[in-house]
Amino acid sequence: MAVIEKATVSDAEEILLLQKLAYKSEVDLYHDLTIQSNDSNLQSIQDEFKHQIFFKDAFDEKMIGSVRTFARGYTCHVGNSCSS
């Protein structure tokens, strides 16, 4: 059963690995290692937890997706998302 829940900073490494996997086809297609989602590192993901709320989607306790959000005024903005 899939479960969506708030992620914690301890999930950052798994989010980073999932993100790199999700954007691999774009990196390969454009031969561009600087694509923002591929250019992230563990510290940058951990720092984003200070300003954004991350959610993770898990199936059988394995993370299969994540999304980051932040609120500005009365609007919830959805940032990067990735899934395997």
Residue pairs with C-beta under 8 A, 6 or more apart in sequence:
1 59
1 60
2 57
2 58
2 59
2 64
3 57
3 58
3 59
4 55
4 56
4 57
4 58
5 55
5 56
5 58
6 53
6 54
6 55
6 56
7 15
7 54
7 55
7 56
7 66
8 49
9 46
9 49
11 54
11 56
11 63
11 66
12 42
12 45
12 46
12 49
13 42
13 45
14 56
14 63
15 45
15 54
15 56
15 63
15 66
15 82
16 40
16 41
16 42
16 45
18 63
18 64
18 65
18 66
18 82
18 83
18 84
19 37
19 38
19 40
19 45
19 66
19 80
19 82
20 37
20 38
20 40
21 82
21 84
22 37
22 82
22 83
22 84
23 35
23 37
23 38
23 82
24 38
26 32
26 35
26 38
27 33
27 35
27 38
33 39
37 80
37 82
48 54
48 68
51 70
52 68
52 69
52 70
52 79
53 68
53 69
53 70
54 66
54 67
54 68
54 69
55 66
55 67
55 68
55 69
56 63
56 65
56 66
57 63
57 64
57 65
57 66
57 83
58 64
64 83
64 84
65 81
65 82
65 83
65 84
66 81
66 82
66 83
67 78
67 79
67 80
67 81
67 82
68 78
68 79
68 80
68 81
69 76
69 77
69 78
69 79
70 76
70 77
70 79
71 77
